[in-house]
Amino acid sequence: MTDEEQARDLLDRATRLPDDLTPPVQRMIRRGREQRRMRTTQRTLAVGLVAVLAVVAPPAIRAINHRTPYQHQSATVRPFGPTGAQLAKYRWSKLPPSPLGPRQEPLLVSAGRYVIELGGIGKHGSTNDGAAFDLKTRRWHKIAPVEVNVGFDQAVTAWTGRELFVTDGVPANCSPRPNVPGCEPRAGLYDPATNLWSNTLLPTEMFGLRPVAVAWTGRVVELAALNAHRDRLAVGAYNPVTGRWRVITPRLPAEHRPQLIQMVATYNRVILWSEWAGKTEPNGLTDSGIDVFAFTDNGPSPVAAWRNVTGKWPQGVEVGPPIFTGNSILLPPNMQWCVGRCLQNIELHVGFFADPLTLRKITTVPADLAAPFGQFIWTGRAIISVFVDDRAPHPVLVNHLDVYDLATRTWRALASPGTHTTAFPVWTGSRLLVVTHTGATLVLHR
């Protein structure tokens, strides 16, 4: 008999001995009885757990398989990143220059470990090449060329966590007509890990339309596009796993011609803003307003999945590019929204945080007096305001930036990069990176 078998036999005998024995045998008996009861309880619980799982597991599995694209995201995100006060102490440094060289208005996109630069206007016109900056090695390298005519001019982009989705919907040097080979509008998907491109044909409902807004939900890329006359909207959802599109265009109110579209994915749905224009009155004024829709993919009909949630959303203020912070929707400051000749003088409206569920204003962001028309970058604990001068031949980034400290509710000036650039800067998670019109790479860091 082995030692383990002997110990088990001793404990089994101890549980059958009388209770009036003297210590220390009494303690050994109690220990043996407790272990026996524990084993019996564990067996009972295991049998019960199997029975419960047999009943609960199938519905749970079905629920997981049929979950909406937004349920993977947390409803609450803890603050992260540097504060506004810390950012105000950051300084600029030079990094190796981009291999693409001097150009105007390239796309600069944060893509996980990389910052991707695409296209732009060079000496001989529009370009379609690209480069990637590795944030770990701090080195640039050119990326594989796009084999199809995707187009980077004023394109919209979305990072899926694996691939960079990009499209401008209008192939260069040809009309976007479906009957012309090579001129069908496509979106490109670039995987920086493999340095490979793939592409997808946009839905036919988007032929001839210009993509204006995009949102990544965690499972699908939702893309909104408008026609040149700005009276027709199309929205599609692309699943990069299946490679399939689904048209999910909402039904807009009658006579509300969409002029501008903004879109953002929150933790449970996608919000779409449509700034619309109505009929022009005899006095020359045109009725206008803003429709707000929420899409939750939990029904058989894409149209029925949209709900009009306009409610008390401000009707007289343009909607700037919204940012989902994890807890709220951040809206940058913007101008008065009206079409044609307005009844009153143009006014600037401050930015604010909105509740992602009710869309009600949570708190405002005081105006940045140094750059009142700045576009926002969210860092996790602060807001960086970037001023873009649209009056220049090519939008020029003014050589100063400001940061809003949430703790003190005040704006602070950031260190000047000392140059202008036409590539909008990107936040990498801990630093601000820009590429100038000369191809120089600058980083704002501690």
C-alpha positions as CSV (number, residue, x, y, z in Angstrom):
1,M,0.0,0.0,0.0
2,T,1.4,3.4,-1.0
3,D,1.8,6.4,1.4
4,E,-1.2,8.1,-0.1
5,E,-3.4,5.1,0.2
6,Q,-2.4,4.7,3.9
7,A,-3.2,8.3,4.7
8,R,-6.6,8.0,3.0
9,D,-7.3,4.8,5.0
10,L,-6.3,6.5,8.2
11,L,-8.6,9.5,7.6
12,D,-11.5,7.2,6.6
13,R,-11.1,5.2,9.9
14,A,-10.9,8.4,11.9
15,T,-14.3,9.5,10.7
16,R,-15.9,6.4,12.1
17,L,-14.3,6.6,15.6
18,P,-16.2,7.7,18.7
19,D,-16.4,11.4,19.5
20,D,-15.2,11.1,23.1
21,L,-11.5,10.6,22.3
22,T,-8.9,12.9,23.8
23,P,-6.7,15.4,21.9
24,P,-4.7,15.4,19.7
25,V,-6.6,12.5,18.1
26,Q,-9.8,14.6,18.4
27,R,-8.3,17.3,16.1
28,M,-7.3,14.7,13.5
29,I,-10.8,13.2,13.5
30,R,-12.3,16.7,13.0
31,R,-9.9,17.4,10.1
32,G,-10.7,14.1,8.4
33,R,-14.5,14.7,8.7
34,E,-14.1,18.2,7.3
35,Q,-12.2,17.0,4.3
36,R,-14.7,14.3,3.6
37,R,-17.6,16.8,3.9
38,M,-15.7,19.1,1.5
39,R,-15.2,16.4,-1.1
40,T,-18.9,15.6,-0.9
41,T,-19.9,19.2,-1.2
42,Q,-17.6,19.7,-4.2
43,R,-19.1,16.7,-6.0
44,T,-22.6,18.1,-5.4
45,L,-21.6,21.6,-6.6
46,A,-20.0,20.2,-9.7
47,V,-23.1,18.2,-10.6
48,G,-25.2,21.3,-10.0
49,L,-23.0,23.5,-12.1
50,V,-23.1,21.0,-15.0
51,A,-26.9,21.0,-14.8
52,V,-27.1,24.9,-14.8
53,L,-24.7,25.2,-17.7
54,A,-26.8,22.7,-19.7
55,V,-29.7,25.1,-19.3
56,V,-28.0,28.5,-19.5
57,A,-25.1,27.9,-22.0
58,P,-27.2,27.5,-25.2
59,P,-29.0,30.9,-24.8
60,A,-25.8,32.5,-23.7
61,I,-23.9,31.2,-26.7
62,R,-26.7,32.4,-29.0
63,A,-26.6,35.8,-27.3
64,I,-22.9,36.1,-28.0
65,N,-23.3,35.0,-31.6
66,H,-26.0,37.6,-32.1
67,R,-24.5,40.5,-30.1
68,T,-24.5,43.9,-31.6
69,P,-21.2,45.3,-32.9
70,Y,-20.9,47.7,-30.0
71,Q,-21.2,45.5,-27.0
72,H,-17.5,44.7,-26.8
73,Q,-16.7,48.2,-25.6
74,S,-16.8,49.3,-22.0
75,A,-19.3,51.9,-20.9
76,T,-16.8,53.4,-18.5
77,V,-13.2,54.3,-19.3
78,R,-10.8,55.5,-16.6
79,P,-8.8,58.7,-17.4
80,F,-5.4,57.9,-19.0
81,G,-2.5,59.8,-20.5
82,P,-0.8,63.1,-19.5
83,T,-2.8,65.9,-18.0
84,G,-3.0,69.4,-19.6
85,A,-0.5,70.7,-17.1
86,Q,1.9,68.0,-18.0
87,L,1.5,68.5,-21.7
88,A,2.2,72.2,-21.3
89,K,5.7,71.2,-20.2
90,Y,6.4,69.0,-23.2
91,R,9.0,69.9,-25.8
92,W,9.5,69.3,-29.5
93,S,12.2,67.1,-31.0
94,K,13.2,66.1,-34.5
95,L,12.8,62.5,-35.7
96,P,14.1,61.0,-39.0
97,P,12.3,62.6,-41.9
98,S,9.6,60.9,-43.9
99,P,10.9,59.1,-47.0
100,L,8.1,60.5,-49.0
101,G,9.7,63.9,-49.0
102,P,8.0,67.4,-49.4
103,R,4.3,67.5,-50.2
104,Q,1.0,69.2,-49.3
105,E,-1.9,67.7,-47.4
106,P,-0.9,64.1,-47.0
107,L,-3.0,61.8,-44.7
108,L,-1.4,61.1,-41.4
109,V,-3.2,58.4,-39.4
110,S,-2.4,56.6,-36.1
111,A,-2.5,52.8,-36.7
112,G,-1.5,51.0,-33.5
113,R,2.2,50.7,-33.4
114,Y,2.6,52.8,-36.6
115,V,1.8,56.2,-37.9
116,I,0.9,55.9,-41.6
117,E,1.4,58.7,-44.1
118,L,-0.5,58.4,-47.4
119,G,-0.7,60.5,-50.6
120,G,-0.6,64.2,-50.7
121,I,0.1,66.8,-53.4
122,G,3.7,66.7,-54.7
123,K,5.5,68.6,-57.4
124,H,3.6,66.7,-60.2
125,G,0.2,66.6,-58.6
126,S,-1.6,64.0,-56.4
127,T,0.4,61.0,-55.2
128,N,-0.7,57.6,-54.0
129,D,2.4,56.3,-52.3
130,G,2.8,55.8,-48.5
131,A,5.2,55.3,-45.6
132,A,4.9,54.0,-42.1
133,F,6.7,55.3,-38.9
134,D,7.4,52.6,-36.3
135,L,6.8,54.1,-32.9
136,K,9.0,51.5,-31.3
137,T,12.0,51.7,-33.5
138,R,11.4,55.4,-34.4
139,R,12.2,54.7,-38.0
140,W,10.3,55.2,-41.3
141,H,9.9,52.8,-44.2
142,K,8.0,53.0,-47.4
143,I,5.0,50.7,-47.6
144,A,3.7,48.5,-50.4
145,P,2.0,50.4,-53.2
146,V,-1.7,50.2,-53.7
147,E,-2.5,48.0,-56.6
148,V,-6.0,49.4,-57.3
149,N,-7.2,53.0,-57.6
150,V,-8.2,53.7,-54.1
151,G,-7.5,57.4,-53.9
152,F,-6.2,59.3,-50.9
153,D,-7.4,62.8,-51.8
154,Q,-9.6,64.0,-48.9
155,A,-10.1,60.4,-47.9
156,V,-11.7,59.1,-44.8
157,T,-9.9,56.5,-42.6
158,A,-10.7,54.1,-39.8
159,W,-8.3,51.9,-37.9
160,T,-9.8,48.5,-37.1
161,G,-7.1,47.3,-34.8
162,R,-5.5,45.3,-37.5
163,E,-6.0,47.2,-40.8
164,L,-6.3,50.8,-41.9
165,F,-9.5,51.3,-43.9
166,V,-9.2,54.3,-46.4
167,T,-11.2,55.6,-49.3
168,D,-12.1,58.8,-51.1
169,G,-14.7,57.2,-53.2
170,V,-13.5,59.0,-56.4
171,P,-10.8,57.2,-58.4
172,A,-8.3,59.6,-59.8
173,N,-8.2,60.3,-63.6
174,C,-11.5,58.8,-64.4
175,S,-15.2,59.2,-63.7
176,P,-16.6,56.9,-61.0
177,R,-18.9,55.0,-63.4
178,P,-19.5,51.3,-62.8
179,N,-19.3,50.5,-66.5
180,V,-15.7,51.8,-66.8
181,P,-13.1,49.2,-65.8
182,G,-10.8,50.4,-63.1
183,C,-13.1,53.3,-62.3
184,E,-15.3,51.6,-59.7
185,P,-15.0,53.2,-56.3
186,R,-13.0,51.1,-53.9
187,A,-11.7,51.2,-50.3
188,G,-8.3,49.9,-49.4
189,L,-7.3,48.0,-46.3
190,Y,-3.7,48.1,-45.3
191,D,-2.2,45.7,-42.8
192,P,1.1,47.2,-41.4
193,A,2.1,43.9,-39.8
194,T,2.3,42.2,-43.2
195,N,2.8,45.3,-45.4
196,L,0.0,44.1,-47.6
197,W,-3.0,45.8,-49.2
198,S,-6.4,44.4,-49.8
199,N,-9.4,46.2,-51.3
200,T,-13.2,46.1,-51.4
201,L,-15.6,47.5,-54.0
202,L,-18.0,50.0,-52.5
203,P,-21.8,49.3,-52.7
204,T,-23.4,50.4,-56.0
205,E,-25.5,52.8,-54.0
206,M,-22.3,54.8,-53.3
207,F,-21.1,55.0,-56.9
208,G,-20.7,58.7,-57.7
209,L,-20.9,59.7,-54.0
210,R,-18.1,61.2,-51.9
211,P,-17.4,59.5,-48.5
212,V,-17.7,62.1,-45.8
213,A,-17.7,60.3,-42.5
214,V,-16.6,56.9,-41.1
215,A,-16.8,55.0,-37.8
216,W,-15.4,51.7,-36.6
217,T,-17.8,49.9,-34.2
218,G,-15.5,47.1,-33.2
219,R,-16.9,44.7,-35.8
220,V,-17.9,46.8,-38.9
221,V,-16.8,50.0,-40.6
222,E,-19.7,52.3,-41.2
223,L,-19.2,54.7,-44.1
224,A,-21.4,57.6,-45.0
225,A,-21.3,59.3,-48.4
226,L,-23.0,62.3,-50.1
227,N,-23.5,63.1,-53.8
228,A,-22.2,66.4,-55.4
229,H,-25.6,68.1,-55.1
230,R,-25.7,67.2,-51.4
231,D,-29.3,65.9,-51.6
232,R,-28.6,62.1,-51.4
233,L,-27.1,60.1,-48.6
234,A,-25.9,56.5,-48.6
235,V,-24.6,54.6,-45.6
236,G,-22.9,51.2,-45.8
237,A,-21.5,48.8,-43.2
238,Y,-18.4,46.7,-44.2
239,N,-17.4,43.6,-42.2
240,P,-13.6,43.1,-42.8
241,V,-13.9,39.5,-41.6
242,T,-16.5,38.4,-44.1
243,G,-15.5,41.0,-46.7
244,R,-19.2,41.9,-47.2
245,W,-21.1,45.2,-47.4
246,R,-24.6,45.9,-46.2
247,V,-26.4,49.1,-47.1
248,I,-27.9,50.7,-44.0
249,T,-29.0,54.2,-45.2
250,P,-31.5,55.8,-42.8
251,R,-34.7,57.2,-44.0
252,L,-34.3,61.0,-43.7
253,P,-37.3,63.3,-43.1
254,A,-39.0,64.6,-46.2
255,E,-37.4,67.7,-47.8
256,H,-34.4,67.5,-45.4
257,R,-31.5,67.6,-48.0
258,P,-28.3,66.4,-46.2
259,Q,-25.5,69.0,-46.5
260,L,-23.0,67.8,-44.0
261,I,-22.6,64.5,-42.2
262,Q,-20.8,63.6,-39.0
263,M,-20.7,60.2,-37.4
264,V,-19.2,58.5,-34.3
265,A,-19.3,55.0,-32.7
266,T,-20.0,54.9,-29.0
267,Y,-20.1,51.8,-26.7
268,N,-23.6,50.8,-27.7
269,R,-24.5,52.4,-31.1
270,V,-23.5,54.7,-33.9
271,I,-24.6,58.4,-33.8
272,L,-25.1,60.2,-37.2
273,W,-25.7,63.9,-37.5
274,S,-27.2,65.2,-40.8
275,E,-27.1,69.0,-41.2
276,W,-29.9,69.6,-43.6
277,A,-31.3,72.3,-45.9
278,G,-35.0,72.7,-46.8
279,K,-36.9,74.8,-49.2
280,T,-35.9,78.3,-50.0
281,E,-38.5,80.9,-49.1
282,P,-39.5,83.9,-51.3
283,N,-37.4,86.1,-49.0
284,G,-34.3,84.2,-50.0
285,L,-33.9,82.4,-46.6
286,T,-33.6,78.6,-46.6
287,D,-34.9,76.5,-43.8
288,S,-32.2,74.4,-42.1
289,G,-31.6,72.2,-39.1
290,I,-29.9,69.1,-37.8
291,D,-31.3,65.6,-37.7
292,V,-29.7,63.1,-35.3
293,F,-30.0,59.4,-35.8
294,A,-28.8,56.4,-33.7
295,F,-28.1,53.0,-35.2
296,T,-28.1,49.8,-33.2
297,D,-27.7,46.7,-35.3
298,N,-30.3,44.5,-33.4
299,G,-33.1,44.1,-36.0
300,P,-33.7,42.4,-39.3
301,S,-34.2,45.6,-41.2
302,P,-31.3,48.1,-41.4
303,V,-33.7,51.0,-41.9
304,A,-35.7,50.0,-38.8
305,A,-32.4,49.9,-36.8
306,W,-32.1,53.7,-37.1
307,R,-34.0,55.8,-34.6
308,N,-34.5,59.6,-34.8
309,V,-33.0,60.9,-31.6
310,T,-32.8,64.6,-32.5
311,G,-34.8,65.6,-29.4
312,K,-33.4,68.9,-28.1
313,W,-30.2,68.8,-30.0
314,P,-29.0,72.4,-30.8
315,Q,-30.4,73.2,-34.3
316,G,-28.3,76.3,-35.0
317,V,-24.8,75.0,-34.5
318,E,-22.6,73.1,-36.9
319,V,-21.4,69.7,-35.7
320,G,-17.7,69.4,-35.8
321,P,-15.8,66.0,-35.9
322,P,-17.1,64.2,-32.8
323,I,-14.8,62.2,-30.6
324,F,-15.9,59.3,-28.3
325,T,-13.8,59.5,-25.1
326,G,-15.1,56.3,-23.6
327,N,-17.5,58.2,-21.2
328,S,-18.8,61.0,-23.4
329,I,-18.9,62.5,-26.9
330,L,-16.6,65.5,-27.3
331,L,-17.8,68.1,-29.8
332,P,-15.3,70.9,-30.9
333,P,-16.4,74.6,-31.2
334,N,-18.1,75.5,-34.3
335,M,-20.0,78.2,-36.3
336,Q,-23.7,78.9,-36.5
337,W,-25.5,76.5,-38.9
338,C,-27.6,78.1,-41.6
339,V,-27.9,78.0,-45.3
340,G,-27.7,81.0,-47.6
341,R,-28.3,84.4,-46.0
342,C,-28.7,84.1,-42.3
343,L,-31.0,86.3,-40.2
344,Q,-28.3,87.1,-37.7
345,N,-24.5,87.6,-37.6
346,I,-22.3,84.5,-37.6
347,E,-21.5,83.4,-34.1
348,L,-19.0,81.0,-32.6
349,H,-20.3,78.3,-30.3
350,V,-18.1,76.7,-27.7
351,G,-17.3,73.0,-27.6
352,F,-18.9,70.6,-25.1
353,F,-19.1,67.1,-23.8
354,A,-22.4,65.2,-24.4
355,D,-23.9,62.1,-22.8
356,P,-23.6,59.2,-25.2
357,L,-26.9,57.8,-24.2
358,T,-29.1,60.9,-23.9
359,L,-27.0,63.3,-26.0
360,R,-27.6,66.0,-23.5
361,K,-24.8,68.5,-22.8
362,I,-22.8,67.5,-19.8
363,T,-20.3,70.4,-19.6
364,T,-19.0,73.0,-21.9
365,V,-15.4,73.7,-22.9
366,P,-14.5,77.4,-22.6
367,A,-13.5,79.1,-25.8
368,D,-9.8,79.1,-26.6
369,L,-9.3,82.8,-27.2
370,A,-5.9,82.2,-28.9
371,A,-7.4,79.8,-31.5
372,P,-11.2,80.0,-31.3
373,F,-11.7,77.8,-34.4
374,G,-9.4,75.0,-33.3
375,Q,-10.0,71.3,-34.1
376,F,-9.8,69.0,-31.1
377,I,-7.5,66.1,-30.4
378,W,-8.4,64.0,-27.3
379,T,-5.5,62.6,-25.3
380,G,-7.4,60.8,-22.5
381,R,-7.1,63.6,-19.9
382,A,-6.8,66.8,-21.9
383,I,-7.8,68.4,-25.2
384,I,-5.3,69.7,-27.7
385,S,-6.7,72.5,-30.0
386,V,-5.2,72.6,-33.5
387,F,-5.9,75.7,-35.6
388,V,-6.3,75.1,-39.4
389,D,-6.3,78.2,-41.7
390,D,-8.7,77.4,-44.5
391,R,-8.0,80.7,-46.2
392,A,-4.6,79.5,-47.4
393,P,-4.3,77.8,-50.9
394,H,-3.7,74.6,-48.9
395,P,-4.9,74.4,-45.3
396,V,-1.9,75.5,-43.1
397,L,-1.4,74.4,-39.5
398,V,-0.5,77.5,-37.6
399,N,2.7,77.1,-35.7
400,H,1.1,77.1,-32.2
401,L,-1.1,74.7,-30.3
402,D,-3.1,75.0,-27.1
403,V,-4.1,72.4,-24.5
404,Y,-7.2,72.5,-22.3
405,D,-6.6,71.2,-18.7
406,L,-9.8,69.5,-17.5
407,A,-8.7,69.8,-13.9
408,T,-8.3,73.6,-13.9
409,R,-10.7,74.3,-16.8
410,T,-8.2,76.6,-18.4
411,W,-6.3,76.7,-21.7
412,R,-2.5,76.6,-21.8
413,A,-0.1,77.3,-24.7
414,L,1.9,74.4,-25.9
415,A,5.5,74.7,-27.2
416,S,5.7,75.9,-30.7
417,P,6.9,73.4,-33.3
418,G,8.6,76.4,-35.1
419,T,7.2,75.6,-38.5
420,H,4.0,75.2,-40.5
421,T,2.6,71.9,-41.8
422,T,-0.3,70.7,-43.9
423,A,-0.6,67.3,-42.4
424,F,-3.0,67.2,-39.4
425,P,-1.0,65.9,-36.3
426,V,-1.8,62.6,-34.7
427,W,-1.8,61.6,-31.0
428,T,0.0,58.3,-30.5
429,G,-1.1,57.6,-27.0
430,S,1.6,59.5,-25.2
431,R,3.0,61.9,-27.8
432,L,1.9,64.3,-30.6
433,L,3.5,63.6,-33.9
434,V,3.5,65.8,-37.0
435,V,5.0,65.7,-40.5
436,T,5.8,69.1,-42.0
437,H,5.4,70.2,-45.7
438,T,9.1,69.6,-46.1
439,G,8.9,66.0,-44.9
440,A,10.4,66.7,-41.5
441,T,9.0,64.7,-38.6
442,L,8.5,66.3,-35.2
443,V,7.3,64.9,-31.9
444,L,6.0,66.7,-28.8
445,H,7.1,64.7,-25.8
446,R,8.3,64.9,-22.2
